[in-house]
Amino acid sequence: MKHFQTSIPRARRKSKAELQAAVERLAPFHHAIDLPYGLSTYVPTASRQNRERTRMQTLLDHAWPSILDACGGSLAGKRVLDVACNCGGFSVHAARAGADYVLGIDIEPHYIEQANLVKEAVDLDNLDFQRLDLMDLDRSEHGMFDLVLFFGILYHLENPVLSLKRISAVASNVLAVDTTLMKVPIINRILDRWPMWHMRRVAAVDSNASNITTSRWRPEEFCQFSPNSRAVTSLLEYSGFADIERLKPKVSGLEKRYYNGRLATFIAVKEQRAAGNANPRLVGDP
Ligand SMILES: C[S@@+](CC[C@H](N)C(=O)[O-])C[C@H]1O[C@@H](n2cnc3c(N)ncnc32)[C@H](O)[C@@H]1O
């Protein structure tokens, strides 16, 4: 299988002090990733919000077993695309889980610089990061992916429908979507049978923003659309996915928004799952 390697040349392994200094220079990171020498990308003194410490683990606890299940139990032999990878925590997790190849893409150069530092430190050959707008994903250039991670990005897009078409064009089987849902409780809970999108104009951010680990890519006002649950499933169907499941939060200790319905994870599959491997479909609010 072709690997579309564009990675930086292998550098001399950094000493502990050099790695620590490099991490501190690029902090804060949005994902807490374990690095050699017992170091982590989580730097408490640079952190601006608790989510930087909890984001990765909470989503892994909530969704990773179901994602693996949808992939047939293992990532061995699979090509994984991590869209909007940020500093690369989920890409690293997929690469460590044995994927054949993982490509993480993000539009923001600073996050890709963080991800490439992580790649250099963890020294995984099956992992690559590239600065890329998801709208520029191209099957002939980037190949097809057995698993696409689409975490924390759907509700940020100015063109969600077109974006999902681009993603579908490079997705051969499983798509995992983690997204904020519309913050209008009555719509989330009572009117969920109708697909709806809530338009929001979000203000420009500067380097002082508390959420700088996720918002650095939009220095100007941006127009975003938060879906309700039905809009997500409807869009996934429209984009070519057949078997769509919204995960119920089954474990304790997740981010509160998974329990109150403001944040949800969907797994969509293009090929029908084998009968013995099928999960019960869980559609609707938790
Ligand atoms: C809320 S963060 C999500 C990060 C990570 N996927 C997660 O769930 O923790 C949103 C990310 O989307 C990236 N992004 C925004 N628009 C993008 C686009 N058009 N193409 C690729 N990445 C994009 C941002 O740079 C940012 O890293």
The ligand as an SDF file (V2000), in Angstrom:
LIG
                    3D

 27 29  0  0  0  0  0  0  0  0999 V2000
  -11.4950   21.8330   18.1190 C   0  0  0  0  0  0  0  0  0  0  0  0
   -9.9660   21.4420   17.2930 S   0  0  0  0  0  0  0  0  0  0  0  0
  -10.0930   19.6730   17.2400 C   0  0  0  0  0  0  0  0  0  0  0  0
   -8.7620   18.9960   17.4130 C   0  0  0  0  0  0  0  0  0  0  0  0
   -8.8150   17.4640   17.5390 C   0  0  0  0  0  0  0  0  0  0  0  0
   -9.3300   16.8450   16.3330 N   0  0  0  0  0  0  0  0  0  0  0  0
   -9.6470   17.0540   18.7200 C   0  0  0  0  0  0  0  0  0  0  0  0
  -10.7880   16.6170   18.5210 O   0  0  0  0  0  0  0  0  0  0  0  0
   -9.1770   17.1800   19.8490 O   0  0  0  0  0  0  0  0  0  0  0  0
  -10.2960   21.9360   15.6290 C   0  0  0  0  0  0  0  0  0  0  0  0
   -9.1070   21.7480   14.6990 C   0  0  0  0  0  0  0  0  0  0  0  0
   -9.5490   21.8900   13.3480 O   0  0  0  0  0  0  0  0  0  0  0  0
   -8.5150   22.4650   12.5950 C   0  0  0  0  0  0  0  0  0  0  0  0
   -9.1310   22.9400   11.3410 N   0  0  0  0  0  0  0  0  0  0  0  0
  -10.0390   23.9350   11.1960 C   0  0  0  0  0  0  0  0  0  0  0  0
  -10.4300   24.0390    9.9170 N   0  0  0  0  0  0  0  0  0  0  0  0
   -9.7730   23.0750    9.2210 C   0  0  0  0  0  0  0  0  0  0  0  0
   -9.7550   22.6880    7.8550 C   0  0  0  0  0  0  0  0  0  0  0  0
  -10.5080   23.3130    6.9510 N   0  0  0  0  0  0  0  0  0  0  0  0
   -8.9470   21.6770    7.4760 N   0  0  0  0  0  0  0  0  0  0  0  0
   -8.1540   21.0380    8.3990 C   0  0  0  0  0  0  0  0  0  0  0  0
   -8.1240   21.3750    9.7110 N   0  0  0  0  0  0  0  0  0  0  0  0
   -8.9350   22.3770   10.1220 C   0  0  0  0  0  0  0  0  0  0  0  0
   -7.9850   23.5320   13.5440 C   0  0  0  0  0  0  0  0  0  0  0  0
   -6.7160   24.0080   13.2010 O   0  0  0  0  0  0  0  0  0  0  0  0
   -7.9970   22.7820   14.8730 C   0  0  0  0  0  0  0  0  0  0  0  0
   -6.7930   22.0970   15.1130 O   0  0  0  0  0  0  0  0  0  0  0  0
  1  2  1  0
  2  3  1  0
  2 10  1  0
  3  4  1  0
  4  5  1  0
  5  6  1  0
  5  7  1  0
  7  8  2  0
  7  9  1  0
 10 11  1  0
 11 12  1  0
 11 26  1  0
 12 13  1  0
 13 14  1  0
 13 24  1  0
 14 15  1  0
 14 23  1  0
 15 16  2  0
 16 17  1  0
 17 18  1  0
 17 23  2  0
 18 19  1  0
 18 20  2  0
 20 21  1  0
 21 22  2  0
 22 23  1  0
 24 25  1  0
 24 26  1  0
 26 27  1  0
M  CHG  2   2   1   9  -1
M  END
$$$$
